[in-house]
């Protein structure tokens, strides 16, 4: 069976986009892992499956599978790529459209040929929403990881994030600490782990270890989570440039009760097919 796909990326965070008709053929975690392999497969951080809309006010429903084959709730850069792809398919490209996912609705604005902004919802700091095993909600948590006491903020952007503030992302021990925190017993559904270096109130550097994918060149929900935590700690302004290894993103969050917006490029790399 021949399966067609579109390869896309947002600041280096890369995806394959599949139509729902192909989903049954690639539903096994083993096959997704094989396709995600960058040496013997296609190579991607996540596979995005486009389905027919489940609500009349949306353009499509999408599902997200990490490189390890696990299904997750939300993906900021993936949502931006899908918005760009779907808008491009319209004879008259819409300036705004709404997508639906397991993580909720995502409102998108087409700002240019490759610049897309998405509303990622209202950040949720309640531990049970991540879920995170904590006795009470707090701005800062402490946890022992491999004999080391670490401090972090925790927030849901439709998916779970722990954010550590570090003096230098270049020196941060992402490779060792990322998987240990991801699989820590206090996060029963695992967690994405961000390492944030604050340059000034309008600029941060960020590296993210994504659950089920490892460190990625960029992470949209991770960028939103870092800014939300930084704002909660009163260290950042409402509009923040986020520098990641794959490029630049912008996050805007006015504060509690308001939606958080993610803006950045979304590009098609190529279109191809594989045989199952």
C-alpha positions in Angstrom: 0.0 0.0 0.0 1.4 3.4 -1.0 1.0 6.1 1.7 1.5 9.8 0.7 2.8 12.3 3.2 3.9 16.0 3.4 7.1 16.7 5.3 6.9 20.1 7.2 8.8 21.9 9.9 8.5 24.9 12.2 11.9 26.3 13.2 13.4 22.8 12.7 10.7 21.0 14.7 9.7 18.5 11.9 6.6 16.5 11.1 5.0 14.3 8.5 1.4 15.0 7.8 -0.9 12.1 6.9 -4.5 12.0 5.8 -7.0 10.0 7.9 -7.3 7.4 5.2 -3.7 6.5 5.8 -3.9 6.4 9.6 -5.1 2.8 9.8 -2.0 1.6 7.8 0.4 3.4 10.2 -1.4 2.9 13.5 1.2 0.7 15.1 3.8 2.3 17.3 6.5 0.0 15.8 5.8 1.4 12.3 5.8 5.0 13.5 9.2 4.4 15.2 10.6 2.9 12.0 9.4 5.8 9.9 10.7 8.3 12.4 14.2 6.9 12.3 16.4 9.5 10.6 18.8 6.9 9.2 16.5 4.2 7.8 13.2 6.0 7.7 11.8 9.4 6.8 12.8 11.1 10.0 10.5 13.3 12.1 9.7 14.5 15.6 6.0 13.9 15.3 3.5 12.4 12.9 0.3 14.5 12.4 -2.9 12.8 11.2 -5.6 15.0 9.6 -9.1 13.9 10.1 -12.5 15.3 9.1 -13.8 18.0 11.4 -15.8 16.8 14.4 -17.3 20.3 14.9 -19.0 22.6 12.4 -16.9 25.6 13.5 -13.5 23.9 12.7 -11.6 23.0 9.5 -10.2 19.7 10.7 -9.4 17.4 13.6 -5.8 16.3 14.1 -4.0 13.6 16.1 -0.4 13.7 17.1 2.0 10.7 17.4 5.5 11.2 18.9 8.6 9.5 17.3 8.3 6.7 19.8 4.8 5.9 18.6 2.9 7.3 21.6 -0.1 9.5 21.0 -0.1 12.9 22.7 -2.5 15.8 23.2 -1.0 18.9 21.7 1.7 20.3 19.5 2.2 24.0 18.9 4.5 24.0 15.9 2.5 21.1 14.5 -0.7 23.1 14.7 1.0 26.0 13.0 2.2 23.7 10.2 -1.3 22.2 9.7 -2.8 25.7 9.6 -0.4 26.8 6.9 -1.0 23.6 4.9 -4.8 23.7 5.1 -4.9 27.5 4.3 -2.8 26.8 1.3 -5.2 24.3 0.0 -8.0 26.8 -0.2 -8.6 28.7 -3.4 -9.0 31.9 -1.4 -6.7 31.5 1.6 -8.5 32.3 4.9 -6.8 34.7 7.3 -8.1 32.8 10.3 -9.1 29.2 10.9 -9.8 26.8 13.8 -8.4 23.3 14.3 -9.5 20.7 16.8 -7.4 18.2 18.7 -7.3 16.0 21.8 -5.8 19.1 23.6 -8.7 21.3 22.6 -9.4 23.9 19.9 -6.6 25.9 18.3 -7.3 29.2 16.6 -4.8 30.2 13.9 -4.0 33.4 12.1 -2.2 33.5 8.7 0.1 36.5 9.0 2.2 35.8 5.9 3.2 33.2 3.4 5.1 31.3 6.1 4.3 33.1 9.3 1.5 31.6 11.4 0.2 32.5 14.9 -1.8 30.1 17.0 -3.8 30.5 20.2 -2.7 27.7 22.4 -5.4 28.3 25.1 -5.1 29.4 28.7 -2.0 28.0 30.5 -3.1 25.8 33.4 -0.9 25.6 36.5 -3.0 23.1 38.5 -0.9 20.0 39.1 -3.7 17.6 38.5 -4.1 18.9 35.0 -0.7 17.9 33.9 -1.0 15.4 35.7 1.7 16.0 38.4 1.8 14.4 41.8 2.0 17.5 44.1 0.3 18.2 47.4 -0.7 21.7 46.3 -0.2 24.2 43.4 2.9 26.3 43.7 5.0 28.6 41.5 8.1 26.6 42.2 8.5 22.9 42.9 11.4 20.9 44.2 12.1 17.3 43.4 15.0 14.8 43.7 16.3 13.5 40.4 19.2 10.9 40.6 20.3 12.3 43.9 20.2 15.9 42.8 17.6 18.4 44.0 16.1 20.4 41.1 13.7 23.4 41.0 11.1 23.9 38.3 7.8 25.4 37.3 5.0 23.2 35.9 2.2 24.1 33.5 -0.1 22.5 31.0 -0.4 24.0 27.5 -2.8 21.2 26.5 0.1 18.9 27.3 2.4 18.7 30.4 5.6 20.7 30.9 8.2 21.1 33.5 10.5 24.2 33.1 13.9 24.6 34.7 15.6 28.0 34.8 19.3 27.6 34.0 22.2 30.0 33.8 23.2 28.7 30.3 21.3 26.5 27.9 24.5 25.6 26.2 25.8 24.1 29.5 22.5 22.6 30.6 22.5 18.8 31.1 19.6 18.2 28.8 20.7 14.8 27.6 20.9 13.4 31.1 18.2 15.3 33.1 15.6 15.4 30.3 14.8 11.7 30.2 15.1 11.3 34.0 12.5 14.1 34.6 10.3 12.9 31.8 10.0 9.5 33.4 9.9 10.6 37.0 7.3 8.9 39.2 5.7 12.2 40.0 4.6 12.6 36.4 2.4 9.5 35.8 1.9 10.4 32.1 5.5 11.6 31.6 6.3 15.3 30.9 8.1 17.6 28.5 11.1 19.2 30.0 12.3 22.8 29.2 15.6 24.4 30.1 15.2 28.2 30.0 17.9 30.8 30.1 16.6 34.3 30.6 18.5 36.9 28.6 16.3 39.8 29.6 12.6 40.4 30.1 11.8 40.1 26.4 14.2 37.4 25.3 15.0 33.8 26.4 17.0 30.9 25.1 15.4 27.5 25.4 16.1 23.8 24.9 13.3 21.2 25.3 13.4 17.5 25.8 10.1 16.3 24.5 8.5 13.1 25.9 8.6 10.4 23.3 10.9 12.3 21.0 14.0 13.5 22.9 15.5 16.9 22.4 14.0 18.7 19.4 15.3 21.7 17.5 12.2 23.6 18.6 9.0 23.0 20.6 6.0 25.3 20.3 4.2 24.3 23.5 7.6 24.2 25.2 8.1 27.9 24.2 4.7 28.8 25.6 5.3 26.8 28.8 8.6 28.6 29.4 7.1 32.0 28.9 4.1 31.2 31.1 6.4 30.0 33.9 8.7 33.0 33.5 5.7 35.3 33.6 4.4 33.6 36.7 7.8 34.2 38.4 7.6 37.9 37.2 10.8 37.5 35.2 9.4 38.2 31.7 7.2 40.7 29.9 4.1 39.9 27.9 5.8 39.6 24.5 8.9 37.4 24.4 11.3 36.2 21.7 12.3 32.5 22.2 15.6 31.5 20.7 15.8 27.7 20.1 18.4 25.6 18.3 16.2 25.5 15.1 15.2 29.2 15.0 13.1 31.9 16.5 9.6 31.8 17.9 7.5 34.6 19.6 5.2 34.0 22.5 2.7 36.6 23.8 0.8 36.1 27.1 -1.0 38.9 28.9 -1.4 36.9 32.0 -3.8 34.7 34.0 -7.1 34.0 32.3 -5.8 35.0 28.9 -4.9 32.8 26.0 -1.2 32.3 25.1 -0.2 33.0 21.5 2.7 31.3 19.6 4.0 32.8 16.3 6.7 31.6 14.0 7.4 30.1 10.5 5.8 27.0 9.0 7.3 25.5 5.9 6.8 22.5 3.6 10.1 20.6 3.1 8.9 18.1 0.5 6.1 15.7 -0.5 6.7 12.0 -0.8 5.3 8.5 -0.3 6.3 5.2 1.4 5.1 1.6 1.0 3.5 -0.4 3.8 
